[in-house]
């Protein structure tokens, strides 16, 4: 269980956003959202899956009821739950099923970040895993309409994952781990 305060957890997440997401340009369209202060960071400190599921539902409803100008995207941070990566992936699968059941497919999309993120088929010591690693398990709520609009103005968006992998591999695992440990 995390002994960090909510403020410390948010500061750690923001340091990760600055160092990895913005600093390495892993998400080329994150900067305007963060700069405009329309990124919501919600922290669920519970270690109980029922409360995590309730927090997920609250954030899903909130982003659905809010304008993009108020909340463009949400990070639901889970510092005390879903530490096991496979359990986390199972929760994400269930969360995506809820989105579909609620008729929100094509409206809300989830992205996943986890401290132990591993891509299938990649060597365990590959730097590529850090494109989806975060200091805590995080569920990212994205508005598909906004994502579609942003991607339309971005050349070759389908190449972003490959570009991220190339960037991380060029930096090298030891430098990535050093950056990670400095968060």
C-alpha contacts under 8 A as a table, 3 or more apart, distances in Angstrom:
res1	aa1	res2	aa2	distance
1	X	47	X	7.31
1	X	79	X	7.51
1	X	80	X	4.98
2	X	79	X	6.11
2	X	80	X	5.73
4	X	7	X	7.99
4	X	8	X	5.77
4	X	9	X	6.14
5	X	8	X	5.10
5	X	9	X	6.17
6	X	9	X	5.06
6	X	10	X	6.17
6	X	43	X	6.91
6	X	45	X	7.95
7	X	10	X	5.14
7	X	11	X	6.09
8	X	11	X	4.97
8	X	12	X	6.12
9	X	12	X	5.09
9	X	13	X	6.26
9	X	43	X	7.95
9	X	79	X	7.60
10	X	13	X	5.02
10	X	14	X	6.11
10	X	41	X	7.20
10	X	43	X	7.74
11	X	14	X	5.03
11	X	15	X	6.10
12	X	15	X	5.05
12	X	16	X	6.31
12	X	135	X	7.24
12	X	183	X	6.69
13	X	16	X	5.07
13	X	17	X	6.21
13	X	134	X	7.64
13	X	135	X	6.70
13	X	136	X	7.93
14	X	17	X	4.89
14	X	18	X	6.08
15	X	18	X	5.07
15	X	19	X	5.97
15	X	183	X	5.92
16	X	19	X	5.14
16	X	20	X	5.55
16	X	21	X	6.98
16	X	134	X	6.90
16	X	135	X	7.16
16	X	180	X	7.97
16	X	183	X	6.30
17	X	20	X	5.57
17	X	21	X	4.77
17	X	22	X	5.96
17	X	23	X	7.73
18	X	21	X	6.14
18	X	22	X	5.04
18	X	23	X	5.54
19	X	22	X	6.20
19	X	23	X	4.53
19	X	24	X	6.83
19	X	179	X	7.54
19	X	183	X	7.66
20	X	23	X	5.08
20	X	24	X	5.14
20	X	25	X	7.19
20	X	26	X	6.84
20	X	131	X	7.92
21	X	24	X	5.86
21	X	25	X	5.56
21	X	26	X	4.85
21	X	27	X	5.76
21	X	30	X	7.55
22	X	25	X	4.71
22	X	26	X	6.57
22	X	27	X	6.88
22	X	28	X	7.59
22	X	30	X	7.06
22	X	31	X	6.48
23	X	26	X	7.87
24	X	167	X	7.76
25	X	28	X	5.39
26	X	131	X	6.75
26	X	160	X	7.82
26	X	164	X	5.76
27	X	30	X	5.49
27	X	160	X	7.95
28	X	31	X	7.09
29	X	32	X	6.56
29	X	33	X	7.57
29	X	150	X	7.12
30	X	33	X	5.44
30	X	34	X	6.26
31	X	34	X	5.23
31	X	35	X	5.90
32	X	35	X	4.98
32	X	36	X	5.90
33	X	36	X	5.23
33	X	37	X	6.32
33	X	38	X	5.65
33	X	39	X	5.97
33	X	72	X	6.91
33	X	73	X	7.90
34	X	37	X	5.24
34	X	38	X	6.50
34	X	39	X	5.69
35	X	38	X	7.93
36	X	39	X	7.87
37	X	40	X	7.88
38	X	68	X	7.66
38	X	69	X	6.62
38	X	70	X	5.76
38	X	71	X	4.85
38	X	72	X	5.19
38	X	73	X	6.91
39	X	71	X	6.08
39	X	72	X	5.95
39	X	73	X	5.25
39	X	74	X	5.79
39	X	75	X	7.57
40	X	71	X	6.21
40	X	72	X	7.73
40	X	73	X	6.25
40	X	74	X	4.56
40	X	75	X	6.18
41	X	74	X	5.83
41	X	75	X	4.85
41	X	76	X	6.16
41	X	77	X	7.15
42	X	59	X	7.98
42	X	74	X	7.22
42	X	75	X	6.12
42	X	76	X	4.88
42	X	77	X	6.05
43	X	76	X	5.83
43	X	77	X	4.71
43	X	78	X	6.21
43	X	79	X	7.67
44	X	52	X	6.59
44	X	55	X	6.55
44	X	76	X	7.12
44	X	77	X	6.18
44	X	78	X	5.38
44	X	79	X	7.31
45	X	78	X	6.19
45	X	79	X	6.03
45	X	80	X	5.85
45	X	81	X	7.79
46	X	49	X	7.89
46	X	51	X	6.38
46	X	52	X	6.65
46	X	78	X	7.62
46	X	80	X	6.07
46	X	81	X	6.71
47	X	51	X	7.78
47	X	52	X	7.51
47	X	80	X	4.88
47	X	81	X	4.50
47	X	82	X	7.86
48	X	51	X	5.48
48	X	52	X	6.34
48	X	81	X	6.86
49	X	52	X	4.87
49	X	53	X	6.00
49	X	81	X	7.21
50	X	53	X	5.08
50	X	54	X	6.23
51	X	54	X	4.90
51	X	55	X	6.10
52	X	55	X	5.01
52	X	56	X	6.13
52	X	78	X	7.71
52	X	81	X	7.61
53	X	56	X	4.98
53	X	57	X	6.26
54	X	57	X	5.07
54	X	58	X	6.16
55	X	58	X	5.02
55	X	59	X	6.20
56	X	59	X	5.26
56	X	60	X	6.10
56	X	76	X	7.36
56	X	95	X	7.90
57	X	60	X	4.97
57	X	61	X	6.11
58	X	61	X	5.23
58	X	62	X	6.01
59	X	62	X	4.91
59	X	63	X	6.06
59	X	74	X	7.61
59	X	76	X	7.60
60	X	63	X	5.50
60	X	64	X	6.15
60	X	141	X	7.61
61	X	64	X	5.04
61	X	65	X	6.11
62	X	65	X	5.16
62	X	66	X	6.02
63	X	66	X	5.10
63	X	67	X	7.57
63	X	71	X	6.43
63	X	72	X	7.89
63	X	73	X	7.43
63	X	74	X	7.45
64	X	67	X	7.89
66	X	70	X	6.29
66	X	71	X	6.22
67	X	70	X	5.28
67	X	71	X	6.19
67	X	72	X	7.45
68	X	71	X	5.05
68	X	72	X	4.39
68	X	73	X	7.79
69	X	72	X	6.26
71	X	74	X	7.08
72	X	142	X	7.57
72	X	143	X	7.09
72	X	146	X	7.93
73	X	140	X	7.35
73	X	141	X	5.69
73	X	142	X	5.24
73	X	143	X	6.67
74	X	140	X	5.74
74	X	141	X	5.06
74	X	142	X	7.03
75	X	138	X	6.26
75	X	139	X	5.77
75	X	140	X	4.60
75	X	141	X	6.40
76	X	138	X	5.46
76	X	139	X	5.08
76	X	140	X	6.34
76	X	141	X	7.88
77	X	136	X	6.53
77	X	137	X	6.10
77	X	138	X	4.58
77	X	139	X	6.69
78	X	81	X	5.54
78	X	82	X	7.31
78	X	136	X	6.16
78	X	137	X	5.27
78	X	138	X	6.03
79	X	136	X	5.23
79	X	137	X	6.53
80	X	83	X	7.15
81	X	137	X	7.55
82	X	85	X	6.94
82	X	87	X	6.01
82	X	88	X	4.96
82	X	137	X	6.70
83	X	87	X	7.68
83	X	88	X	7.03
83	X	115	X	7.96
83	X	136	X	7.89
83	X	137	X	6.77
84	X	87	X	5.34
84	X	88	X	6.18
84	X	116	X	7.91
85	X	88	X	4.93
85	X	89	X	6.20
85	X	114	X	7.07
85	X	116	X	6.09
85	X	117	X	6.66
86	X	89	X	5.06
86	X	90	X	6.25
87	X	90	X	5.05
87	X	91	X	6.30
88	X	91	X	5.05
88	X	92	X	6.26
88	X	137	X	7.62
89	X	92	X	4.95
89	X	93	X	6.20
90	X	93	X	5.08
90	X	94	X	6.34
91	X	94	X	5.09
91	X	95	X	6.06
92	X	95	X	4.88
92	X	96	X	6.11
92	X	112	X	7.64
92	X	139	X	7.89
93	X	96	X	5.23
93	X	97	X	6.33
94	X	97	X	5.00
94	X	98	X	6.31
95	X	98	X	5.04
95	X	99	X	6.36
96	X	99	X	5.00
96	X	100	X	6.31
96	X	109	X	8.00
96	X	110	X	7.26
97	X	100	X	5.05
97	X	101	X	6.05
98	X	101	X	4.94
98	X	102	X	6.04
99	X	102	X	5.21
99	X	103	X	6.43
99	X	104	X	5.12
99	X	105	X	5.94
99	X	108	X	7.33
100	X	103	X	5.18
100	X	104	X	5.67
100	X	105	X	5.00
101	X	104	X	7.53
102	X	105	X	7.95
104	X	107	X	5.06
104	X	108	X	5.81
105	X	108	X	6.16
105	X	109	X	7.21
106	X	109	X	7.10
106	X	144	X	6.05
106	X	145	X	7.98
107	X	143	X	5.91
107	X	144	X	5.09
107	X	145	X	6.64
108	X	141	X	6.55
108	X	142	X	5.60
108	X	143	X	4.88
108	X	144	X	5.56
109	X	141	X	5.96
109	X	142	X	5.06
109	X	143	X	6.35
109	X	144	X	6.11
110	X	139	X	6.66
110	X	140	X	5.42
110	X	141	X	4.94
110	X	142	X	6.04
111	X	139	X	6.20
111	X	140	X	4.89
111	X	141	X	6.70
111	X	142	X	7.45
112	X	132	X	6.95
112	X	137	X	7.93
112	X	138	X	6.19
112	X	139	X	5.20
112	X	140	X	6.08
113	X	117	X	6.80
113	X	132	X	4.84
113	X	133	X	5.27
113	X	134	X	5.49
113	X	136	X	7.81
113	X	137	X	5.91
113	X	138	X	5.11
113	X	139	X	6.56
113	X	140	X	7.71
114	X	117	X	5.07
114	X	132	X	6.60
114	X	133	X	4.88
114	X	134	X	5.06
114	X	135	X	7.02
114	X	136	X	5.88
114	X	137	X	4.30
114	X	138	X	6.16
115	X	133	X	4.88
115	X	134	X	4.91
115	X	135	X	5.35
115	X	136	X	5.68
115	X	137	X	6.35
116	X	133	X	6.48
117	X	129	X	5.93
117	X	130	X	7.41
117	X	132	X	6.13
117	X	133	X	5.39
118	X	122	X	7.47
118	X	124	X	7.11
118	X	129	X	5.39
119	X	122	X	5.66
119	X	128	X	7.96
119	X	129	X	6.20
122	X	126	X	6.51
122	X	128	X	7.95
123	X	126	X	5.32
125	X	173	X	7.52
126	X	129	X	6.24
126	X	169	X	7.54
126	X	173	X	6.91
127	X	130	X	5.82
127	X	165	X	7.45
127	X	168	X	5.61
127	X	169	X	5.55
127	X	172	X	6.44
127	X	173	X	4.92
127	X	176	X	7.03
128	X	131	X	5.84
128	X	164	X	7.42
128	X	165	X	4.81
128	X	166	X	7.85
128	X	168	X	5.86
128	X	169	X	6.53
129	X	132	X	5.93
129	X	133	X	6.37
130	X	133	X	4.61
130	X	134	X	7.74
130	X	168	X	7.54
130	X	176	X	7.78
131	X	164	X	6.61
131	X	165	X	7.20
131	X	168	X	7.60
134	X	137	X	6.70
134	X	138	X	7.20
142	X	146	X	7.86
142	X	147	X	7.18
143	X	146	X	5.39
143	X	147	X	6.20
144	X	147	X	4.87
144	X	148	X	5.94
145	X	148	X	5.16
145	X	149	X	6.21
146	X	149	X	5.09
146	X	150	X	6.13
147	X	150	X	5.15
147	X	151	X	5.96
148	X	151	X	5.17
148	X	152	X	6.12
149	X	152	X	5.28
149	X	153	X	6.98
150	X	153	X	5.52
150	X	154	X	6.67
151	X	154	X	4.95
151	X	155	X	7.72
151	X	157	X	6.15
152	X	155	X	7.63
154	X	157	X	5.97
156	X	159	X	5.63
156	X	160	X	7.53
157	X	160	X	5.45
158	X	161	X	7.22
159	X	162	X	5.36
159	X	163	X	6.00
160	X	163	X	5.02
160	X	164	X	6.06
161	X	164	X	5.09
161	X	165	X	6.26
162	X	165	X	5.10
162	X	166	X	6.16
163	X	166	X	5.06
163	X	167	X	6.07
164	X	167	X	5.02
164	X	168	X	6.14
165	X	168	X	5.22
165	X	169	X	6.02
166	X	169	X	5.14
166	X	170	X	5.96
167	X	170	X	5.19
167	X	171	X	6.33
168	X	171	X	5.18
168	X	172	X	6.19
168	X	173	X	7.55
168	X	176	X	7.23
169	X	172	X	4.88
169	X	173	X	6.92
171	X	175	X	6.25
171	X	176	X	6.73
172	X	175	X	5.62
172	X	176	X	6.20
173	X	176	X	5.01
173	X	177	X	5.97
174	X	177	X	5.15
174	X	178	X	6.14
175	X	178	X	4.94
175	X	179	X	6.17
176	X	179	X	5.08
176	X	180	X	6.08
177	X	180	X	4.82
177	X	181	X	6.03
178	X	181	X	5.14
178	X	182	X	6.32
179	X	182	X	5.17
179	X	183	X	6.80
180	X	183	X	5.56
